[in-house]
Amino acid sequence: MTDAPIGVFDSGVGGLTVARAIIDQLPRESIRYVGDTVHSPYGPKPIADVRRYALEVMDDLVELGVKALVIACNTASSAVLRDARERYEQAYGIPVVEVIQPAARAAVKQTRTGRIGVIGTVGTITSRAYEDAFAVASDVSLTLAACPRFVEFVEAGDTSSPELREVAAGYLDPIRAADVDTLVLGCTHYPLMSAAIQYVMGPDVTLVSSAEETANDVYRRLVEHGLERTSTTAPTYSFESTGDDEDGFLRLARRFLGPEIVRVGHLETGAITLPRGRA
């Protein structure tokens, strides 16, 4: 089991920012990544639908033999974390790592003034998951804004156009007005357009992504469960999408992640029903 891959999933290519951090920090570990492109984007969808999509992908990853699960999507983390930990950690002993708490921790470390902004999908912002994550930091003032079109821009391969900057300026107006010094990129797609966001926010605002902190959490959970990879052979990296456009996913994934992606396979979700526990 220790040589099994880490399962990472997102609604599309955004979770590759988390996969990249895991590869960089844990270079001996194998990765199995799924982009649920047939249901992308998750952000505007009803929370019950997001929960169902996420559980279908994770059921498939567990059946395919992953040793840990990383929910590399803020919307899915807010929708399904409690269910996922009951379904996989308690029933199967498979650790589940999410991206919201790591981002909140990183922002608290970074802020100098205590004024923190959070941007995310409609689903993430309305879930109030970030308010809950920052609740223990009593000296923090939060300003939140939904940025529903950002994922569409990234999935289309547009991370820097004039149209994107114009849309970003409108979304980020309330964040700038709050005079924040730290901005949480509360969607794993957003680091892929960080240059445009930084341009709009100005050089004095620190942008925080959950990717590195999430990779730290993955390492911690592997150590706690005795799941560190012991093989001396090279790790393997597998990338799959649930939609029909594997070539389009491959082009974006290579651009955003790099040469680790050689090909993209197809995964049909919902085809596997897990029993409630292992024998």
Secondary structure by P-SEA (a helix, b strand, c coil): cccbbbbbbcccccaaaaaaaaaaacccbbbbbbccccccccccccaaaaaaaaaaaaaaaaaacccbbbcccaaaaaccaaaaaaaccccccbbbbbcaaaaaaaaaacccccbbbbbbcaaaaaaaaaaaaacccccbbbbbbbbcaaaaaaaacccccaaaaaaaaaaaaaaaaacccbbbccccccccaaaaaaaaacccbbbbbaaaaaaaaaaaaaaaaccccccccbbbbbbbbcccaaaaaaaaaaacccccccbbbbbbccccccccccc
